[in-house]
Amino acid sequence: MTYRFFTPAPARAATGLTAEVYRQARAEFLGPVPTFQALSAVPELLAATWALMREALLAGDASRVDRELVASAVSRANRCRFCVDAHVMLLHALGEHELAETVARGGTPADPGHAELAAWAEASRSPVAADWDSPYGPEVTGTLLAFHFINRVVSALLDPDLLPGGLQRSPVVRSVGGRLYARAARERKEPGRSLPLLGTGTIAPPAWAADSPVGPAYASLRDAALRGGDLLGDLGRRTVAATVRWEDGRHPDRPADWAAELIRDLPGTDRVGTRIALLAAFAPGAIRPGDVALWRLSHPADADLVRLVAYGAIAATDHVAQALTPSHR
């Protein structure tokens, strides 16, 4: 697995909160996968991301197949090849071989319910244009929001290939990989077990989550990721927030030029950070080594790069979540 801008500490060296998250991930998922290792530079962000993914995707009574389909479909809408490949493999692990290969091809599922669910997930990329809301419960909706965030972090910080040469896109490799993870994928997980990792904060959960553990997990992730905005000045933060609203998930045709135009009138100290945050929100794969090298001149720590990417990612994710609030219904 290739990390684009830095190599995280090995999982075996983890201590404290990071080690606790890794222990739970080993017991209940596929271990400390590269996404979580990339976030380990900021342990509270790692814990909140794991908690949301666990409580939304893995725990509870909603169909795991439906949730994996949502994860795959929203990943396709966000053009996160790494996440599409990973969740196609997990559909194989759940025994849904035909559905998995349909998703891998970018096709429409044969089952009408699955087709409707996939279309709903893909439409969430631009919730205002689609007049989008959620008729689904907290676990399915939380899965969708989790992957809006995770897709952007992955596309920014990780190479898109799970295996050398893109071998994971071979149907045979996908099927074999799925069988290896079948037992882990099918075990029921008890809701709420990740919440002690989040500390004792009193952040109000969102209304769409009702009393599900997904609510505190999303609130914690939102809070932790928004703190990355402290790395920017007020004009930079306002530029990111306004752009997320007016662009409504549009994929920029030429991301580098698009971002350059948006930051042109910002103070020099804010341009490079705002550029990275904007790209993290809209086209995270377009963040280049030159962008990161300029950022590191004033912010050399890996943790600050992770915080900045997470800030852009949560700005876009929370734009989707705002469509779920009662005032928008």
Secondary structure, DSSP 8 states (H G I E B T S, - for coil): --BSS-----GGG--HHHHHHHHHHHHHSSSS-HHHHHHTTSHHHHHHHHHHHIIIIIBSSS-HHHHHHHHHHHHHHTT-HHHHHHHHHHHHHTT-HHHHHHHHHT---SSHHHHHHHHHHHHTTSTTTTT----S-HHHHHHHHHHHHHHHHHHHHB-S-SSGGGGGGSHHHHHHHHHHTHHHHHS-B-TTTTGGGG-S------GGGTTSTHHHHHHHHHHHHHGGGGGS-HHHHHHHHHHHHHHTT---SSHHHHHHHHHTTS-HHHHHHHHHHHHHHH-GGG--HHHHHHHHTT---HHHHHHHHHHHHHHHHHHHHHTTSGGG-
